[in-house]
Amino acid sequence: MKLSFEQIEILSPDLTWDKGVENLGGHQPSSSLKNWLTETTLLTDKIRQRQHQHSIKVLNEYYGPVPRLLKNLQAEQNNFIREILLSIDKQACVLAQTIVPRKTWKQNDWIKTLGTQPLGEHLLKKPNVSRSEFEYAYLEDSMSPFWLRRSSFNIDKAILWVIELFLPAIEAYTDDQNKGLF
């Protein structure tokens, strides 16, 4: 299955975001999926701690307007957008999109040169970074239901957003420990 954020936006023109992951649109995530959705540490760190291999494939990088998945937020129209696929043990598990407004990438030009490096590992090295609480959404597709989460990072008063779509394969990698870094 090849899924893109463009397809997600087409499938979900009225996607609703919520602060809680429980009973979202009448749906409940499994306990293993809920652990991933609410995980506040870096996903790549969690994968390594469980002795799994991860890889990041850059699917797309471009400049564009605010995606529909951020339509309810006040956001700049000139953004650097990076889309990646995070795999665990060669299984596609998370589709992620990073939206970086012009002001943020002008102050943090390293963002545009990440390549296959994880964004979070670079953010941890920065002195003044904070992360917002997660918001969650549920997307019903004919092939499979999907859970999404989004959050923002504040880097020295410059913001960026991350949207993550959890693919069904991630449920094979269970864990019941949630620890926070941000």
N, C-alpha and C positions, 0 to 999 in steps of 0.2 A: 504494500500500500504506500503510495506516494502522497503525502499530505503536505500542503503548504499553508502559510498564513493567509495568502490570497483566497484559497479555498475555504478556510475557516471563516473569513469575513463574509464570503458569499453564503455559507451555510448558516450563519448566525447574525443576521442584520440587527436583531433586537436582543442580543446577548445581554443578560443582566448579571452584574457583579454584586457579591455579597461579602460582608465581613466574616461570616461564619461558614464553615464547610458542612455543617450538619443540615440535613433536610433541605438541600438546595433544589428548589423546583420539585420537591417531593422525592428526591433521590438522595441516597446515602452512599458514600464511598466505602469500599471494604476497609477493614482495619489496616491492612498493609498499605493500601493506597492512601489512606488518611495520614499514615505516618510520613509518607513522602510529601504529600501536599502541605503538611504543617511543619516540615523540617526547616529549621532556621539556620542550620549550618550550611556550608557550601556542599552542594550535591556531590561534587567531585571528591571532596574530603570524605564524605560518608561512604562513597563507593570504594575508595582506597582503604578505609578502615575495615571494611568487610572483605578485603583482599580480592577485589574484583578489578578488572582492567576497564578503563574508560577511554573513549576517543571522541573527539569533536570534529565534525565535518561542517565546514562553512558552506551553507546552501546559497546564500545571497548576501550581498552588501550593496547598498545603494543610498542615494539621497532622495527623500520624498516627504510628503505631507504626513500628518498624524494618522496612524491607522485607525480604522473604525473601532478596534478593541480598546481604544483610549478616548472614544468620542465624548464621554461624559466628563473628561478632565480638561482643565485649561492647559493647552499645550501649544507650543510653537509649531508653525507650519513647515519650517525648514529643518529637517532632521537627517541624521545619519542612522540608517537602519541596518542591523546585522541579524541574520537568521542562521541558526545552527541546529544541528542534530547531535544530541548526546547519546552515545551508545554505551551499553554495559556488556562486556564480554561479547562484543560484536552484535548485540541485539539493540535495535533502535528503541530508546526509552523515553526521551524528552525532546520535543521540538520547542526551541526557544527563540524569542525575538527580543532584541534590545533596541530601544528607541532613544536616540541621543540628540537632544535639541542643539542647535547651532552654538548657543552660548556655552554649553557643556563641552562640546568637542573642540571648540576654540581654546578652552582652558585646559583640556585634557587630550591632546592630540594622540597620545598613546592608544586611545580607544580604537582608532581607525587602523591600527597596525597589529591587532591581536592575533589575526590568523586563527590557528587552531588552539590557541591558548585560552583557558577559561577566564572569563571576565572577573569572576569573584575573587580569584587569587590575586589579581592586580588591585582590586578594590581593598582587599585586606591590608595591603602595603601602604595605603594612603592614610595620613593621620586624621583627617576630619571627614569620615564617612559614616553615615547613618542610613538605616534601612527602614522603610515604612512597614506597617502591618500588611499582611497579605489580604487580598481580596480574591474571591473564588467564583468560578462559573462552571456550569455544566452544559455540555453541548451534546445533543442527541443527533447521531448520524446514522444513516441506514446500515453502515458497516459495523460501527461500534460506538458506544458512548464515550465521551472524552471529558476529563476534568482539567480545568485550567486554573492557574493562579497568576496574579500580577502583583508587583510591588514597585516601589521607586527607591532609588538610592540618591542621597544628597551628598555631593562631593564638594565640600567647601562652598556651599550655597548654590551649587550648580546641580541640576537634577537629571536623572536618566531613568527610564522605565524598563522593566524586564517582564515579559509575559512568557509563561511556560505551559506547554500542553503536555500532559502525561499520557504516554501511549500505553496500551494494555500490557506490553511486555514488562513494564517496570514492576508489576505486582509479583513477579517471580523473585524479586530481590527484596526480602522482608527485613524489617528491623523494628525494634520497639523503643529505641532510645532517641529522644529529641533533645538536642542541646543547641543553644544559640550563640552565635558569634557577633551578630550585628545588633 
